[in-house]
Amino acid sequence: MPISDKIFEYIVKVVPAHIDELHHVNNVVYVQFMQEVADKHWKHFVPKELNDGVIWVVRRHEIDYLNPALLGDELLIRTWTGEHSTVTWDRHYEIIRISDQKKIITAKSVWVLLDKHTGRPKRIDETVLDIFH
């Protein structure tokens, strides 16, 4: 169950560029999907002024690969935020094949908030927390 009620979703169709020699989506592509949905989620809810001053970087990814995704599959990419510390925030993901509702991956990342101008960690304050809770 998500801690945040602000779940973000979008749909991706698997194209030939996503496929590896095993004829399914390459593991690296899932990380790209996770990066894209995190970015879309953030930009969807955060005002431009806030976005202009900060940037998120990944400290850690944990991914469970449950089922393969194949060429032509439509995938529901879903993310939401979880627990946080002073400068880190957990982000959760699911990728689901729409045709049969099978989970393709579940994942969690730990993201660090940085000041865009100094490159140093920035405190996750109430302004940011209020947006996602």
Buried (B, 14 or more C-beta within 10 A) or exposed (E): EEEBEBEBBBEBEBEEEBBEEEEBBBEEBBBEBBBBBBEBBBEEBBEEEEEEEBBBEBEEBEBEBEBEBEEEBEBBBBBBBBEBEEBBBBBBBBBBBEEEEBBBBBBBBBBBBBEEEEEEBBEBEEEBEEBBE
